[in-house]
Amino acid sequence: MIIKRYQGKTEEEATDLAKKELGDSVIVMNVKNVKRKGVFALLKKPLVEVTVALEEETERFVPAKKEPAAAPRPEGSLAKNTPIINAWRKQAEEASEKSSTEMDAIGEKLDSLQSLLEQQFQKKNAGEPEKEPENTTEAQAGPEEPKSAELVKFMKLLYNMMLENEVDEKYINQIMDEIEKLHKPNMPFDYALANTYQKMILKFGPTTEIAPAAKGPKVIFFVGPTGVGKTTTIAKLASRFSVDEKKKVALLTADTYRIAAAEQLKTYANILEVPFKVIYTIEEMENALAELKDFDYLFVDTAGHSHQNQAQKESMKAFVKSLDGQAEKEVFLVLSATTKYRDLLEIADSYREMGEYKLIFTKLDETGAYGNLLNIKLYTGAGISYVTYGQNVPDDIEKFNPQKTVKQLLGGKKH
């Protein structure tokens, strides 16, 4: 990737200069005014500076003492034809607008979902074959308060919807048991739906975003297996905090196994104009903390590794523990929503050794089933803070929304 800055009297003039040199495929990523130099600078209007990037198909880098190898492109690319500031600000405004128009009553929140469920419920009543779940609430109904046939069928429908969305069956049964306890004679199924919705939201718990430290920088470690998108996720969050919230952010990487990973994070740091450091030892980590003591956030990328590699796990644990008592820190375990449930359980267990962590789920756009979000939340007890659903930086990331996810688990629309 080529990154250059061009100046002109206007944004159009600066952009034209970039296109003349690099071609029409350049991506404008930042625009700002810069003061002129010289004796008469105060008498002239400031220049406009644009930062552009160009991804080359043949771009290569050469590792030391090895044959030239094609450098992989960054996992994400900055939003095309939109300056970083405007892109992120637009997203923030849209999020604010969505928040202000959020429906208050559960019945209103479930209007579209309830309509969908009613349609499928009617099809079931018309005689279509049903899948019989194990441990259904029907089997648990007492003889003194038999549930209506309609309600039983509706609860089975909810059961099957969650099963199709890959929610673990033991958690489905727990939810069904809790709804069963609320059962009343002739209870309408919309009441059961509202209670299911509420129960599942409560199971996800509150969503917490990254918050500043009480004193000094907050150090954020991003851990997780290879290929889940840690580096791109860091770039998205760094864009948010440095551009939109005007915080002082630095990017560090302890991933010394993959040269391309460090180069990728360095590219993002250059675009955002924030410090970047490669950390090889615990001593260098401590030195970086001292050097960047006036910053708000230090985002630390770590090497992705197999959860079965004990040596790498111990090395990672030492890095994360190295700042205990020296700075406030948070650890985020980054997981892909496309990973098999069994593997997610092993990964979650593996990273428990590093202490308490929060969750970030990536690649929601690459799967149609979100059950693993609920499964891993309930298995680990860790809160989900953010989700990503694409590779564009700084877009395609948002604070985790349990209401939206529960609707999706019960048959609502996906992203």
C-alpha positions in Angstrom: 0.0 0.0 0.0 1.3 3.4 -1.0 0.4 6.3 1.4 1.1 9.9 0.4 0.0 13.4 1.2 -0.8 16.2 -1.4 -1.5 19.9 -0.9 -3.5 22.3 -3.0 -5.6 25.4 -2.8 -8.7 23.2 -2.6 -9.5 19.5 -1.8 -10.2 18.9 -5.5 -6.9 20.4 -6.6 -4.9 18.3 -4.1 -6.9 15.1 -5.0 -6.2 15.8 -8.7 -2.5 16.0 -8.0 -2.7 12.6 -6.3 -4.6 11.1 -9.2 -2.1 12.4 -11.8 0.8 10.7 -10.0 -0.9 7.5 -8.7 -3.9 7.1 -10.9 -7.7 7.2 -10.4 -7.7 4.3 -8.0 -6.4 6.3 -5.0 -8.5 6.3 -1.9 -8.9 9.6 0.0 -8.7 8.9 3.7 -8.2 12.2 5.4 -8.5 15.9 4.6 -7.2 18.8 6.7 -6.1 22.4 6.4 -2.4 23.3 6.8 -0.8 26.6 7.4 1.3 28.1 4.6 5.0 28.8 5.3 6.9 32.0 4.7 6.8 35.7 5.5 3.4 36.4 3.9 1.8 33.2 5.2 -0.7 35.1 7.4 -2.0 37.0 4.4 -2.9 33.8 2.4 -5.5 31.2 2.9 -4.4 27.9 4.3 -3.7 25.0 2.0 -5.8 21.8 1.9 -3.9 18.6 2.5 -5.3 15.2 1.5 -3.9 11.8 2.6 -4.4 9.1 0.0 -3.7 5.4 -0.2 -3.2 3.1 -3.1 -3.2 -0.7 -2.8 -1.0 -2.3 -5.4 -1.8 -5.8 -6.7 2.0 -6.5 -7.0 3.1 -4.9 -3.8 5.8 -7.0 -2.1 8.0 -6.9 0.9 11.1 -9.0 1.5 11.7 -10.6 4.9 15.3 -10.8 6.0 17.4 -13.6 4.3 14.3 -15.1 2.6 13.1 -15.2 -0.9 10.7 -12.3 -1.8 7.2 -13.2 -0.7 3.9 -11.5 -1.6 2.8 -9.3 1.3 -0.8 -9.9 2.2 -3.1 -7.0 2.0 -4.4 -5.6 5.3 -7.5 -7.4 6.6 -9.6 -4.3 6.0 -9.4 -1.2 3.9 -10.4 2.3 4.8 -13.8 3.3 3.6 -13.5 4.3 0.0 -13.9 7.9 -1.2 -14.7 9.1 2.3 -12.3 10.9 4.7 -11.9 9.0 8.0 -13.3 11.9 10.0 -16.4 12.2 7.9 -17.0 8.5 7.7 -16.8 7.8 11.4 -18.8 11.0 12.3 -21.5 9.9 9.9 -21.6 6.5 11.5 -21.8 8.1 15.0 -24.7 10.3 13.9 -26.6 7.3 12.5 -26.1 5.4 15.7 -27.4 8.3 17.7 -30.4 8.7 15.5 -31.2 4.9 15.9 -30.9 5.3 19.6 -33.3 8.2 19.8 -35.9 6.3 17.8 -35.6 3.1 19.8 -39.0 1.6 20.6 -39.9 1.6 24.3 -42.4 -1.2 24.8 -41.5 -4.8 24.3 -44.6 -5.3 22.1 -43.4 -2.5 19.8 -39.9 -3.9 19.7 -41.2 -7.3 18.6 -43.7 -6.1 16.0 -41.9 -7.4 12.9 -40.6 -10.5 14.7 -44.0 -11.4 16.2 -45.6 -11.1 12.7 -43.0 -13.5 11.3 -43.6 -15.9 14.2 -47.4 -15.7 13.8 -47.0 -16.6 10.1 -44.9 -19.6 10.9 -47.1 -20.6 13.8 -50.1 -20.6 11.4 -48.2 -22.9 9.0 -47.5 -25.3 11.9 -51.2 -25.3 12.8 -52.0 -26.1 9.1 -50.4 -29.5 9.5 -46.8 -29.1 8.5 -44.5 -31.6 10.2 -42.7 -30.4 13.3 -39.3 -31.3 14.8 -39.8 -32.7 18.3 -37.2 -31.1 20.6 -35.9 -33.0 23.6 -37.2 -32.1 27.1 -40.0 -29.9 25.7 -42.0 -27.8 28.0 -45.1 -29.9 27.1 -43.7 -32.9 28.9 -43.2 -30.8 32.0 -46.8 -29.5 32.1 -48.6 -30.5 35.3 -52.0 -32.2 35.0 -53.7 -29.4 37.0 -52.6 -26.7 34.6 -52.5 -28.1 31.1 -51.1 -25.7 28.5 -53.2 -24.9 25.5 -52.2 -26.8 22.3 -51.5 -23.5 20.6 -49.0 -22.4 23.3 -47.2 -25.8 23.3 -46.8 -25.6 19.5 -45.6 -22.0 19.8 -43.0 -22.9 22.5 -41.7 -25.7 20.2 -41.4 -23.2 17.4 -39.3 -20.9 19.6 -37.2 -23.9 20.6 -36.6 -24.9 17.0 -35.7 -21.3 15.9 -33.0 -21.1 18.6 -31.8 -24.6 17.7 -31.5 -23.6 14.0 -29.5 -20.5 15.1 -27.1 -22.9 16.8 -27.9 -22.0 20.4 -26.7 -24.9 22.6 -29.6 -27.2 23.5 -28.8 -27.0 27.2 -29.2 -23.2 27.2 -32.4 -23.5 25.2 -33.8 -25.9 27.8 -32.8 -23.5 30.5 -34.7 -20.7 28.8 -37.7 -22.9 28.2 -37.7 -24.0 31.9 -37.7 -20.3 33.0 -40.6 -19.5 30.7 -42.4 -22.6 32.0 -42.3 -21.2 35.5 -44.2 -18.1 34.3 -46.9 -20.2 32.7 -50.5 -19.4 33.4 -53.7 -21.1 32.1 -54.6 -19.8 28.7 -51.5 -17.6 28.5 -51.3 -16.1 25.0 -48.2 -16.9 23.0 -47.3 -13.2 22.6 -46.9 -13.1 26.3 -44.5 -16.1 26.1 -42.6 -14.4 23.3 -42.2 -11.2 25.3 -40.9 -13.2 28.3 -38.5 -15.2 26.2 -37.2 -11.9 24.7 -36.7 -10.4 28.1 -35.0 -13.5 29.6 -32.5 -13.8 26.7 -31.6 -10.1 26.9 -30.9 -10.5 30.6 -28.7 -13.5 29.9 -26.5 -11.4 27.7 -26.2 -8.8 30.5 -25.0 -5.2 30.2 -22.7 -4.1 27.4 -19.6 -2.2 28.4 -17.4 -0.2 26.1 -13.8 0.7 26.6 -13.6 3.5 29.2 -10.6 5.8 30.1 -8.4 5.0 33.1 -8.8 7.0 36.3 -5.2 8.0 36.0 -2.7 7.5 33.2 -3.2 5.5 30.0 -5.5 2.5 29.8 -3.7 -0.4 28.3 -5.9 -2.7 26.1 -4.6 -6.1 25.1 -6.2 -7.9 22.2 -5.7 -11.6 22.3 -7.1 -14.5 20.3 -6.3 -17.1 17.7 -4.8 -16.4 14.3 -7.1 -15.2 11.6 -10.0 -13.8 13.6 -9.3 -10.1 12.6 -7.6 -8.7 15.7 -5.5 -6.2 13.8 -8.4 -4.8 11.8 -10.5 -4.6 14.9 -7.8 -2.6 16.6 -7.6 -0.2 13.7 -11.4 0.3 13.8 -11.4 1.1 17.5 -8.3 3.3 17.2 -10.0 5.3 14.5 -13.0 5.8 16.7 -11.1 7.0 19.8 -8.5 9.1 18.0 -10.6 10.7 15.3 -14.1 10.9 16.8 -13.4 11.2 20.5 -10.1 13.1 20.1 -8.2 10.9 22.5 -4.5 10.3 22.4 -4.0 6.7 21.1 -0.9 4.7 20.5 -0.6 1.3 18.7 1.8 -1.3 19.9 2.3 -4.8 18.6 3.8 -7.8 20.4 3.2 -10.0 17.4 6.8 -10.6 16.4 6.0 -13.9 14.6 4.4 -12.3 11.6 6.2 -9.4 9.9 3.1 -8.7 7.8 1.0 -8.2 10.9 3.3 -5.5 12.2 3.5 -3.8 8.9 -0.3 -3.8 8.7 -0.7 -2.1 12.1 2.1 0.3 11.2 0.2 1.3 8.1 -2.9 2.1 10.1 -0.9 4.0 12.6 0.6 6.2 9.8 -2.9 6.9 8.4 -4.2 7.9 11.8 -1.0 9.8 12.7 -0.5 8.0 16.0 2.6 6.5 17.5 3.5 2.9 16.7 5.9 0.5 18.5 7.0 -3.1 18.1 7.4 -4.7 21.6 9.8 -7.7 21.9 10.3 -8.0 25.6 8.5 -7.2 28.9 11.1 -4.5 29.6 10.2 -2.8 26.3 6.5 -3.0 27.3 7.3 -1.2 30.5 9.5 1.4 28.8 6.7 2.1 26.3 4.2 2.7 29.2 6.6 5.2 30.7 7.3 6.9 27.4 3.5 7.1 26.6 2.3 8.0 30.1 0.5 11.1 28.8 -1.7 9.1 26.4 -5.2 8.0 26.9 -5.1 4.5 25.4 -2.4 2.0 24.4 -3.8 -0.7 22.1 -1.6 -3.8 22.1 -1.9 -6.3 19.3 -0.7 -9.8 20.3 0.4 -12.8 18.3 -2.4 -15.2 17.3 -1.5 -18.8 18.2 -2.9 -22.2 18.6 -4.7 -22.6 21.9 -2.8 -25.9 22.2 0.6 -24.2 22.1 1.6 -24.0 25.7 4.9 -22.1 25.2 3.2 -19.3 23.3 0.4 -19.2 25.8 2.9 -18.7 28.6 4.7 -15.9 26.7 1.4 -14.1 26.1 0.4 -14.5 29.7 3.7 -12.9 30.8 3.1 -9.9 28.5 -0.4 -9.4 29.8 0.6 -9.7 33.5 3.7 -7.5 33.1 1.8 -4.3 33.8 -0.1 -5.5 36.9 0.0 -2.7 39.4 1.6 -0.2 36.9 -1.4 0.7 34.8 -5.1 0.1 34.3 -5.6 -2.6 31.7 -8.3 -4.6 29.9 -8.0 -7.8 28.0 -10.3 -8.5 25.0 -10.6 -12.0 23.6 -11.3 -11.6 19.9 -13.3 -14.5 18.5 -14.8 -15.2 15.0 -18.5 -16.0 14.9 -17.7 -18.5 12.2 -15.6 -20.7 14.4 -17.1 -24.1 15.4 -18.6 -24.2 18.9 -16.4 -27.0 20.2 -13.3 -25.0 19.2 -14.6 -21.8 20.7 -15.0 -23.7 24.1 -11.4 -24.8 23.9 -10.2 -21.3 23.0 -12.1 -19.7 25.8 -10.7 -22.2 28.3 -7.2 -21.6 27.0 -7.3 -17.9 27.5 -8.8 -18.1 31.0 -5.2 -18.4 32.3 -4.6 -14.8 31.4 -7.2 -13.6 33.8 -10.6 -11.8 33.3 -11.4 -10.8 29.7 -14.2 -9.3 27.7 -15.4 -10.5 24.3 -15.3 -9.1 20.8 -17.0 -11.2 18.0 -15.9 -10.7 14.4 -17.1 -11.8 11.0 -20.9 -11.6 11.8 -21.4 -11.0 8.1 -20.0 -14.4 7.3 -22.5 -16.5 9.2 -26.3 -16.7 9.4 -26.4 -18.2 12.9 -25.5 -16.1 15.9 -26.1 -18.8 18.6 -22.4 -18.9 19.6 -22.6 -15.3 20.9 -25.0 -16.5 23.5 -23.3 -19.8 24.0 -19.9 -18.4 24.8 -21.3 -15.5 26.9 -23.1 -18.1 29.1 -20.1 -20.5 29.1 -17.5 -17.9 30.1 -19.6 -15.3 32.0 -17.6 -12.6 30.1 -19.4 -9.7 28.6 -19.6 -9.0 24.9 -18.4 -5.4 24.2 -18.2 -5.1 20.4 -19.1 -7.0 17.2 -17.7 -6.5 13.7 -19.4 -7.4 10.4 -17.0 -6.5 7.6 -13.5 -5.4 6.9 -13.9 -1.7 6.2 -12.1 0.6 8.6 -13.3 2.6 10.5 -16.8 1.2 9.7 -18.2 -2.3 10.2 -17.9 -2.3 14.0 -20.5 -1.4 16.7 -21.2 -1.7 20.3 -22.8 -5.1 21.0 -26.6 -4.7 21.0 -28.3 -7.6 22.9 -31.8 -6.5 21.7 -30.8 -6.8 18.1 -29.1 -10.1 18.6 -32.0 -11.7 20.5 -34.3 -10.8 17.7 -32.0 -12.4 15.3 -31.8 -15.6 17.4 -35.6 -15.7 17.4 -35.9 -15.4 13.7 -35.5 -11.7 13.0 -33.4 -10.0 10.3 -29.6 -10.3 10.2 -27.2 -7.5 9.7 
